Amino acid sequence: MKSTHRFSVSRHLAAFSLAIVASLATAQPASTTDPRGQWVTASGNLEVDIAPCGAALCGTVTKVLANRSMSREGAPMEAVDSRPALGMALLKDFVPVQTGDGNAPPSQWTGEIYNRENGKTYRCQMSMQTTPSGATELLLHAYVGIPLFGKTQRWQRVASSAAASNTTATQH
C-alpha cells in the first residue's frame, strides 16, 4: 500500500509541475516580436490596445491622453471625424506577412490604419524594433498605392503597472 501511495503522490507532483510549466509558457510578458498589448501613439494622443479580432489583429482606442495632431507637430487635433475617439478602431485586419519557413514568429503585418484628422483609411505595414535604450517601438507605415510613398509613425509600448511600480520604487 505504501508503494501505491508513493506512486500516486509522484504522479500528482508530475502533473502539478506540468501545469506550472504550461501556465508560465502562456503567461509570458509581451515580447519584442508580439504587437499585442497597449501602445501610445506617436503624438502621445491616444492609448491603443492591439488584440486579436478573428484571425487578424486590430487596434482600439482605450484612452485619450491629449488633443494633439498626429500630422502637425505641436498643433491641436482637428478631427474631421466627429465621433468620440474612445472605443474607435484605428487599426484593422492586420495579418502576418509570411516569410521564411513559416516557423518563426512574424516580424511584419499588413492591414489598414484610420486617420481621424482626414477621415481616410490607408494601407499600412506594421513591424517592431528595439531601440538602443532597449524599449520596443511599433512602426506603422501608412501609404497610398505603394509603400515607397508613405509616412511612418513610432508608437511606444505602455509599461505594465507592475513594471511602472518597480521603476518608481527604484527611483526613490
For each residue, the residues with C-beta under 8 A, 3 or more apart:
1: 4 5
2: 5 6
3: 6 7
4: 1 7 8
5: 1 2 8 9
6: 2 3 9 10
7: 3 4 10 11
8: 4 5 11 12
9: 5 6 12 13
10: 6 7 13 14
11: 7 8 14 15
12: 8 9 15 16
13: 9 10 16 17
14: 10 11 17 18
15: 11 12 18 19
16: 12 13 19 20
17: 13 14 20 21
18: 14 15 21 22
19: 15 16 22 23
20: 16 17 23 24
21: 17 18 24 25
22: 18 19 25 26
23: 19 20 26 27
24: 20 21 27 28
25: 21 22 28
26: 22 23
27: 23 24
28: 24 25 31
29: 160
30: 34 36 37 136 157
31: 28 34 105
32: 128 130 136
33: 105 106 107 128
34: 30 31 37 105
35: 39 50 57 94 109 126 128 138
36: 30 50 51 52 57
37: 30 34 49 50 157 158
38: 47 48 49 50 62 157 158
39: 35 47 48 49 50 59 138 155 156 157 158
40: 44 46 47 48 65 155 156 158
41: 44 45 46 47 48 70 153 155
42: 70 153 154 155
43: 66 68 69 70 73
44: 40 41 65 66 68
45: 41 64 65 66 67 68 70 77
46: 40 41 61 63 64 65 85 90
47: 38 39 40 41 61 62 63 64 65 158
48: 38 39 40 41 59 60 61 62 90 91 155
49: 37 38 39 59 60 62
50: 35 36 37 38 39 57 58 59 91 94 138
51: 36 57 58 59 60
52: 36 55 56 57 58
53: 56 57 58 92 93
54:
55: 52 95
56: 52 53 92 93 94 95 111
57: 35 36 50 51 52 53 91 94 95 109 111
58: 50 51 52 53 89 91 92 93 94
59: 39 48 49 50 51 89 90 91 92 94
60: 48 49 51 87 88 89 90
61: 46 47 48 64 85 86 87 88 89 90
62: 38 47 48 49 86
63: 46 47 86
64: 45 46 47 61 67 85 86
65: 40 44 45 46 47
66: 43 44 45
67: 45 64 76 77
68: 43 44 45 74 75 76 77
69: 43 72 73 74 75 76 77 78 117
70: 41 42 43 45 77 115 116 117 153
71: 115 117
72: 69 75
73: 43 69
74: 68 69
75: 68 69 72 78
76: 67 68 69
77: 45 67 68 69 70 116 117
78: 69 75 117
79: 82 85 116 117
80: 116 117 118 119
81: 116 119
82: 79
83: 88
84: 87 88
85: 46 61 64 79 88 116
86: 61 62 63 64
87: 60 61 84
88: 60 61 83 84 85 114 116
89: 58 59 60 61 92 114
90: 46 48 59 60 61 113 114 116
91: 48 50 57 58 59 94 111 112 113 114 124 126 140
92: 53 56 58 59 89 111 112 113 114 121
93: 53 56 58 111 112
94: 35 50 56 57 58 59 91 109 110 111 124 126
95: 55 56 57 109 110 111
96: 106 108 109
97: 106 107 108 109 110 125
98: 102 106
99: 104 106 107 108
100: 103 104
101: 104
102: 98
103: 100
104: 99 100 101 107
105: 31 33 34
106: 33 96 97 98 99 109
107: 33 97 99 104 127 128
108: 96 97 99 125 126 127
109: 35 57 94 95 96 97 106 125 126 127
110: 94 95 97 123 124 125 126
111: 56 57 91 92 93 94 95 123 124 126
112: 91 92 93 121 122 123 124
113: 90 91 92 121 122 124 140 142
114: 88 89 90 91 92 120 121
115: 70 71 118 119 120 121 122 142
116: 70 77 79 80 81 85 88 90 119
117: 69 70 71 77 78 79 80
118: 80 115
119: 80 81 115 116
120: 114 115
121: 92 112 113 114 115
122: 112 113 115 142 143 144 150
123: 110 111 112 142 143 144 147
124: 91 94 110 111 112 113 140 141 142 143
125: 97 108 109 110 139 140 141 143 147
126: 35 91 94 108 109 110 111 138 139 140 141
127: 107 108 109 138 139 141
128: 32 33 35 107 136 137 138 139
129: 136 137 139
130: 32 134 135 136 137
131: 134 135 136 137
132:
133:
134: 130 131
135: 130 131 156 157
136: 30 32 128 129 130 131 156 157
137: 128 129 130 131 154 155 156 157
138: 35 39 50 126 127 128 154 155 156 157
139: 125 126 127 128 129 152 153 154 155
140: 91 113 124 125 126 152 153 155
141: 124 125 126 127 147 150 151 152
142: 113 115 122 123 124 150 151 152 153
143: 122 123 124 125 146 147 148 149 150 151
144: 122 123 149 150
145: 149
146: 143 149
147: 123 125 141 143 150
148: 143
149: 143 144 145 146
150: 122 141 142 143 144 147
151: 141 142 143
152: 139 140 141 142
153: 41 42 70 139 140 142
154: 42 137 138 139
155: 39 40 41 42 48 137 138 139 140
156: 39 40 135 136 137 138
157: 30 37 38 39 135 136 137 138
158: 37 38 39 40 47
159: 163 164 167
160: 29 163 164
161: 164 165
162: 165 166
163: 159 160 166 167
164: 159 160 161 167 168
165: 161 162 168 169
166: 162 163 169 170
167: 159 163 164 170 171
168: 164 165 171 172
169: 165 166 172
170: 166 167
171: 167 168
172: 168 169
